[in-house]
């Protein structure tokens, strides 16, 4: 069963069809060349009533995921109320088990699954055989959100248009350079701390702002891990488990 996968994130809409990924802004989706699919699955971390209504009118078999499935097979939630966990975090964890399969199914493995987007989320995931267990996580502002908080809340920290973003971890020589280098160091420091706390865990990084972080840590970067989780959700199902 070929399914159109749609990820409605905090800032953009992305979709995957037959291995190809596309994206657009929320004010552009009606102008896109959407494929003629029979099945469509939307995962949304925000209220997207207009988009959802439009997709329902276009696709005969359509389903939306706004929260994780509480009774999904072989996944153990750590939240008492799983519906409060972001569906993107849940799908990224499912995706991790797809792109990084266990070489020895009888051996227990842990991952730190990091999604660097509007927020930077870190989830500690444990797997034995086919069973996945979420052990907990962390959420901090993403790069853009951290910079915006400084510019919006401090008098002397301003976004000067003639200054350039930092591209590494060197000390900034103007305000924008100081802010952008600082928030990069802040995120890297968090990841370094968690790597020390969980030395056996493997790092897997996704998200639109994740490539630089993966390069800094020398670990694997998967651009669209949420889609890999959605593929797993769709495999052999008719969405009847939600």
N, C-alpha and C positions, 0 to 999 in steps of 0.2 A: 504494500500500500504506500503510494507516494503522497506525502503530506506537505503542504505549504506551511512553513514554520515562521511565525511572526513574533518578534521580541519588541515590545513597546517599553522602552526604557525611560529614564527620567528626562532625557533631553532629545532623543531621536527614536525613530522607528527603523528596525532592521528586519529583513526577511531572508530566508534561505529557501531556494527552490532548485532541486536537482543539482546540488553541490555548489551553486553560485549564491553569493551573498550580496545584498543591495541595502541601501539605507536612504532615508529622507527625513526632513523635518516634519513636525506635526501639521504644519500649514501647507504641506505639499503632497500628502498621500493620495488625494483623489486624482492628481495629474500623472501618477506613476503608471508604468506598463506592467500591471499585475498579471501573473500567469493564470492560465485557465486550469485550475486545479479542482479536483473533486472534494478533497479534504483540506481543511485549514485549521491550524491550532495557534491560538494567540496566548502568549504569556505576557502579563502586564503588571508592572510594579506601581502604576498610578491609575487614576480614574481616566478612562479613555472611552467614554460613552459614545461619542460621535464616531470614532474609528470602529468601535465594536459593532455599532448598528450598521455601518457601511459594509463591513466584512460579512455580517450575517445576511445582508441582502444580496451579496455577490456570490457567496459560496454555499452550496447545498448542504454540505456536512461541515459544520463549524463548531468549535468549542473553545472557550476561553478559560485560562487558568489565572486566577487572581491570588491564589494561595497554594501552598504545598498540599498534596494529597495526604491526609492524616493516616490512611491505611494502605499506603503504597507498599507492595510486596518487598521484603528484604531491606527496608529502610527504617531505622529506629531514630525517632526524633528526640532531641534533648529538651525542647520547649514543652512545657505543660500544655500550652495552647499552640499547636503547630501552625494554625492559621495566621499567627502573628509573625512568623518567619517570612522574610521576603521570598517570593517565588523564584526570583533570579538566583538567590543564594542556594536554594534547594536544587534547582536545575543545574547550577554549576557543579554542585557536589555529585549529582548523578553523572554529569558529563565527565568528571575526573575519573570515575571508574570505567568509562568507555575508552578514553584516550590513553589511560595508563593502566591497562589490565594487569592483574597479578601474574607474575611469572610462575609462582608456586602457590596455588590456591590454598594450601594448608597453612601458609605463613601469614601472620597478621601484619598488615601494613597501615601506616598512618600518612595522611596528607595534610598540608596546610594549603587550602584552596583560597587564593587571593583574587578578588575581583576589583580592579582599579578603575572606577568610573566616577560618577558624581560623588559617591561615597566610596571609600576604600573598605572593603569587608574582608575579613579573614575567618575561615571556618576550619576547625580541626575535625577531620574525618578519619574514621577507622574502618578497615575492611578485613573480614576473614571470609574466604570463599566468596559467595555472592551477597553476603550480608554486609550492609553499610550502617554505620552508627555515627551520628552527629554528636560530637563531644562538647560543642560550644564554639563561640566565636567572638569577634571583636569588630567594632564599627568606628571609623574615624572619618573626618571630612576628606574628600578627594582633593587632588591638586587644585582644580579650579575653585572649588568651594572654600578651601582654606585660604586661598589668595583673596577671594571676594570678601571673606569675613574680616581680614585685616584692612582691606581698603575701605570697607563700609563702617568699621567700628573704631578706627584710630584717626586722629586729626592729622598727624604728620606723615603717615604712611599712605602715599598717594600713587595712583597709576599714571605715571608720566608717559605720554605717547612717544616721546623721543628716546625712550630706554628700551633695552632688549631683554627678553627672558634669558635666564641662565640655562645652559645646556649640559652642565655637569654639576659637581659638588663644590666647586671653588668658591671662596668668599665673593659675594657680590660687590661691585664697585659703584653701583647706583641703587636706588630704592627698589626698582622692579627686579634687578638682579639679586638683591639681598632676599627679597620675599620669595622668588621662585626657587633659588638655591636652598633657602631655609626649609620650605615645605617639602622639597625633595629629600633633604637630609632627615627630616622628621619622619617621613614614611619609611625610608630605608632603615632608620633606627628602630622603628617598631618591628619591621620584618626581621632584622638582625636579632633583636631581643627574643622574638618568638622562636627563631631557629635555635637559639641557645636553650630555651625552655623545653623544646621538643626536638632534640637532636636526631631522633630516628625518623622524623616526619619528612616526606618528600615535598618540595615546593612545586606548585603548579599555579601559574599566573595567567589571568585573562583580563578583559576589559580594555576600553579604548585608550586609557592612560597607563597600561601595564607593560608595554614593551620595554621602556627605559628601565623599569624596575627589574624585569626579568634579566636584562642585559647586565645590570649592576650585580645581581645575585648569581649570574651564570646558570640559570635554570630555564626550564622550558616555558615558552609563552604560547598560549593557544588563544587566538583572537576571539573566537566565538564559542566558548565552552558552554554557554547557555543552550545554544542550538544542539550541541552534542547530547546534553541532558534531555532536550525535547525529543531527539531521535530515539533515545532509550524509552521515553514515556510512550511514544507511538508504536514501538516495535511489537507486533503481534497483538495489538489491542484495538478496541473501538472506543477508547476513553471511558470504559465502563467502571473503572476502579476508583474514580473520584467521587 
